[in-house]
Amino acid sequence: MTCLGAQQLRAQCRPPKTSNEAKLLAFYSAPIAFSPASAPEYAAPWTIRIGGEGEPIPSPDSAIRQSNVCYNKSENTELSSFFGRPRVTLTLPAGFALEASYLPSIQMGDATPNLGSAALSWTRRIRMAPTGNATAIMLRLHGTAGHVRGPITCPRSALQQTDPNGSCYGTQQSVD
């Protein structure tokens, strides 16, 4: 009975914020942050801008790919080499704008995202004396919700069937 309890606790491991597992999650949260598509600029009210963004996903340092709390093993961080999403921006009166993006569950590499993002911003032009040149400032609230699923903990290459108490025992890769 004690062994079964230990197995259940191990399967529900909650690493602390200082662990490599938490650092790895933080590393991958940066590319999906819904940052502005461009520098602050003024656009006439009721203008709609449709676009997209894309970027390569960097590889994390090997030190944080090695889990140090839940299991002592290397995590699969090569789910996809690219992140992209569509964007739509609607400018409103008084310098406000709404931005939105949705990335549906379309598999890219070994990753399957389902992410929605939204932002509300306020942009104001400021005249700089004595040159008369204008600059713009922006205040922005943004958020992203959803998930990206893929075999992070136990990809097919890490599966093993020799030690039932070891990590990645079985025939099914994880869906993390």
Secondary structure, DSSP 8 states (H G I E B T S, - for coil): -HHHHHHHHHHT----TTSHHHHHHHHHHTTTS---SSS-----TT-EEEEEEEEE-----HHHHB-SSS-SSB----S-SEEEEEEEEEE-GGGEEEEEEEE-S--BTTBEEEEEEEEEEEEEEEEETTTTEEEEEEEEEEEEEEEEE--SSS-GGG-BSS-TTSTTBSSS----
